Amino acid sequence: MDEIQKNLLEQVAGLHEMPEGAYNIRANGKSVERSTTAHIDIVTKTDKQGIDIVIKPGTKNESVHIPVVLSQSGLTEMVYNDFYVGDDCDVTIIAGCGIHNSGDADSKHDGIHSFYIGKNSHVKYVEKHYGSGDGKGERIMNPETVVDLGENSFMEMETVQIKGVDSTKRSTSAKLADGAKLIVTEKLMTHGNQTAETSFKVDLDGKGSSANIISRSVARDNSVQLFLSKINGNNRCAGHSECDGIIMDNAKISAVPEITANHLDAELIHEAAIGKIAGDQIIKLMTLGLTEAEAEAQIINGFLK
């Protein structure tokens, strides 16, 4: 891999070298490095682009890295990755996509990650997106995540996009069985003329299931963001959706939360707040010796932590 690709890997997966455990690294449309373990297998699909990640029942304290990097201008791809997580597992999955585009043609990565998680398992899923390059071509990413969460299992998702992606549509849908729990934390920043749309659809089908969807976003310059969230309470369950946005310059943010109770014992809450940085916050930091720009940056960094 060249230096540009190595930098992208560091940004989206925190990798300075090949990780321990199972991994599949994809660069410019091809798998370039792969490793499996006794408990985690990675198999190339034969009918379409993508891989199957099979995690055996009882697998504990293991990780899977599946980052994607694109450094070839004009390259577009669609990838399907399916995760089969057995019962009684405890695993961490690190994904993410980095695009470097220094050409005039658009570069685009679309991916569908489908999770089939067994009973009594814990899955931590981290997905980061990053763009770089000074070409006129756009950097486009459209990730879709589909989750089928088994009985008494717990999935925590962390999605991050804070730089360089010109256009994105991020979609997550989930179905939860009895006692299943889902926590999603999204961090997003747009600038320039970038556009970002994120949507969540959660079906709380199981008795005692719960979901907590939290989004923190900052929109700068002329960028546009749209946040959509729909939680359906179909049993005795608890659901919460929260979107907090900071708007700056000439940007636009829309938040459209929706909750539907289809059961007497469904407890659902949604919250949404959009506003500018308070002037007294900036003044307070400036009295400590920071410039206005430095104060603004400190507030944004704290908000997106």
Salt bridges, closest charged atoms under 4 A:
GLU3 OE2 - LYS6 NZ 3.82
GLU10 OE2 - HIS16 ND1 3.84
ASP52 OD1 - LYS45 NZ 2.53
GLU62 OE2 - HIS39 ND1 2.72
GLU77 OE1 - ARG26 NE 2.99
GLU77 OE2 - HIS109 ND1 2.77
ASP82 OD2 - LYS45 NZ 2.85
ASP90 OD1 - HIS122 ND1 3.49
ASP110 OD2 - LYS108 NZ 3.59
GLU127 OE1 - HIS129 NE2 3.78
GLU156 OE2 - HIS122 NE2 2.80
ASP166 OD2 - ARG139 NH2 3.49
GLU186 OE2 - ARG170 NE 3.53
ASP203 OD2 - LYS175 NZ 3.18
ASP203 OD2 - LYS201 NZ 2.87
GLU242 OE2 - ARG216 NH2 3.19
GLU242 OE1 - HIS240 NE2 3.88
ASP244 OD2 - ARG216 NH1 3.10
GLU258 OE2 - LYS230 NZ 3.87
GLU271 OE2 - HIS240 NE2 2.59
GLU296 OE1 - ARG220 NH2 3.03
